[in-house]
């Protein structure tokens, strides 16, 4: 049964890509695709005997078969909803067509607006990074320790977070990593279509490399890889799902290599770097984290609820505050209980579906997760006014931010992963820069 549901989901996704590729731009369809990639394979094929770093084996969760079915059925239900709501698909198609037009457009007025917007974003980026480095000197960052002092990298990564006491700087740098830096990088790269000079290209590449480094100051692996992926998604918008999908695959490979190299540096193994070592880290660390851990952490999250009782609102910060319930850091609590040798800094994050199921139960949590996800389709309206490279850059960041939903709670994704921030920014930019005239057809 598990294999049948898994194959049915892939067949449905392939049919959508071949017949209506613009549907992939809908948040519901995009997240369904991501969940199929990250969760469904493990739900269908991973053994009940699997355990994660000394954690209990999966079969200790009593409702494991039901959780597998829910994980496999969720993307299918989402795809059915998308097929039954054609009005939102029309909106997605307009965005798809405008993005495709950017690759052949030579409209100078858009170029001027893009340059002004890029300068504003660059100014914001410089301010945020300067404020962050004022709190955390470069030599004490996690990235510096990973590269030059691997033995102290763990402590340095902790200091990269704990030294930032100001919530303005902390949230500002978080939004910089998730939204501002990728949007600035996208505008720099995709707006160069009007001037293809070699010198300009080299300058842009140097700036992109600097931006990638700036989002990795904490020593975390994911921000740099995420930025590369968002640039790859931009090509998906420019050249369509079929041609652009090849670039996304290359970008994903690049993101995996960056994450692996950072892990190798952190383990003080750079002196032994080789293709064999890189493949070992990819196979035994990164691949497992991408294709197996997202489901296994969901099992442990629900196992925690099995042992402690349903959490209701405790693990959902906005609702916990609203109903006067003490907030529970569920990712930390699950890690501390089930992972051997875990410290307080552990975060066993999990997909929003599993997070809701730990709150309300398998079936009610499934329904709440479904309703939450379909509401995200309305965020397409925020991008209605954008044109040119700005549309490509911001929508690529939006889709890239939605990737967090396969491994984090819903409200965490909206906030720290930048889903709401980039939608709000797109609406403000559209209302400010693109409301008066329409000098181009795109």
Buried (B, 14 or more C-beta within 10 A) or exposed (E): EBEEBBEBBBEBBEEBBEEBBBBBBBBBBBBBBBBBBBBBBBBBBBEEEBBBBEBBBBBBBEBBEBBBBBBBBBBBBBBEBBBEBEEBBEBBBBBBEBBBBBBEBEBEEBBEBBEEBBEBBBEBBEEBBEBBBEBBEEEBBBBBBBBEBBEBBBEBBBBBBEBBEEEEBBBBBBBBBBBBBBBBBBBBBBBBBBEEEEEEEEEBEEBBEEBBEBBBBBBBBBBBBBBBBBBBBBBBBBBBBEEBBEBBEEBBEBBBBBBBBBBBBBBEBBEEEEEEBBEBBBEEBBBBBBBBBBBBBBBBBBBBBBEEEBBBBBBBBEBBEEEEBEBBBBBBBBBBBBBEEBEEEBBBBBBBBBBBBBBBBBEEBBEBBBEBBBEBBEBBEBBBBBBBBBBBBBBBBBBBBBBBBBBBBBBBBBBBBBBBBBBBBBBEBBEEBBEEEEEBEB
